[in-house]
């Protein structure tokens, strides 16, 4: 290919086309999140979740208005005496007692052998020991407390079990000779505000894909994705669901605050991770990671499955979002 003034070489043209395709993928994932976030059902449930959280903290005279994006007092008849009535928060201790009952007994799990052979039975026993070891190493008993409280606040929550290549002992990569890590299993509690499932799904198993949105520091992208992480720039606060989570953090004795998220987004960007189920086009599933228009990863699912387990409080038949 002859490179004349005003013309690109074949390699440069292919690189430009690749960047355009990557931007289209990032824009597609972001549009999906915005569509699912702006659905009427999602907005209504997020308002209920925010109202529940305020009530747990003792602000029972507030309700969250999704249109105004702020807490508003409930219209009530003023007391005849003229002085403010004394309020006692009975919701929080009730939830704490319910949380203690839900976490009192450890969950039961088993590994069934594939046959009655001695070798398969020993493999099943080893599987149970591995599960118990991961359970203790990841401190799942402590994480269950946070999980059960999120369930009571929002009606449902998630446990994310994934493979994290940044964990484990240090090792030298035999192919590149660079310092690397062994990797290990990771178990995290994910709130309902961060997860955007397929809107047509009635259960998590029915969902064709699930998108997780998380606010990350720019240093996180540089360490986690060394190839393209430095291209991620600071991003504006465009996702309301994450603004709600920040509002929860700012609730204090004076009441909820509706500002401060823009300040907390300094040197940060929103990491969008889309997990797609197995299909003919992607037999091993697909995992897309992007942030602020930069495609960080596009690869098969690390474990071949969407790494979320959904836990519900009060299930309603035919309805994805459970009631709290």
Number of C-alpha atoms within 10 A of each C-alpha: 8 8 9 8 6 5 11 14 12 12 10 11 12 12 12 13 12 12 14 12 13 19 17 14 19 21 17 12 20 20 12 16 22 15 11 17 20 13 11 9 12 17 18 14 17 21 20 21 23 24 22 22 20 22 19 19 17 18 20 18 14 20 20 21 18 16 8 8 13 18 20 14 12 11 8 7 6 10 9 7 7 7 8 9 9 5 9 8 13 11 14 14 11 12 16 15 10 15 19 13 10 14 15 9 8 9 8 5 9 10 14 13 16 11 9 8 9 10 11 14 16 11 15 17 14 13 16 15 13 12 14 12 12 16 13 12 12 14 13 17 14 11 14 18 17 16 23 25 17 24 24 23 24 26 22 24 29 22 19 16 16 18 15 15 14 14 14 13 10 12 13 12 12 9 6 8 9 9 10 17 15 14 15 14 14 15 20 17 20 20 19 22 21 19 21 21 24 19 17 10 15 16 15 16 13 13 16 17 21 21 23 20 21 17 19 15 17 20 14 14 22 15 12 13 14 12 12 14 20 15 17 22 17 16 18 14 18 11 17 17 19 18 21 20 15 19 18 17 11 16 16 10 9 7 14 19 16 16 13 12 19 13 9 13 19 14 13 20 22 24 20 23 21 26 24 22 22 18 11 7 8 13 12 18 21 22 22 20 21 25 26 19 18 21 23 23 15 15 12 19 22 15 12 16 17 26 17 21 14 15 17 20 18 14 15 12 9 10 11 19 21 19 19 17
